């Protein structure tokens, strides 16, 4: 999950945005009341603070998962396969 919930400071509606976007200087319009929310590290509003804190945590978890995935031995990782090669292998493996 790479998105965080944001609560509007005006209408209190909850909506989601990607954690990668929620950084210092980002602004987003509420989909309900259309007020523009400004996200800053030194924001005083608790809804903005909570969203920024959640986004930092999600980005940290994503970086840790990516590092663990890259640290895994090469032979354990399966090579990505296209759908056509998967179905071809399935058809060739059938015994009629």
C-alpha positions, 0 to 999 in steps of 0.5 A: 500500500503506497497511499495515505489517507488525508482528512480535509481541514475544511469539510473533514472528508477523507480521501487518499493520495500517494505517499510519494507525492505528500512531501514538503511543498505539495498542494492538493485540492479536496475532491469534495469541497475543492479547498486547496490543502498545502502540505508542509513539514512545519504545518500546524494543523493536526490533519496535515501533520498526521498525513505527513507523518503517515506518508513518511512512514509509508515511504520508509516501509517501501524503501525497506521492502525495496532494499530487501527485494534487491538483497535477495539472492538472484536465483530465488527471484523469478524472472518476469514472464509475459502472459503469452509465455505462461499460457504457452507453457501451460498448453505445452505441459498438457497431456492429451 
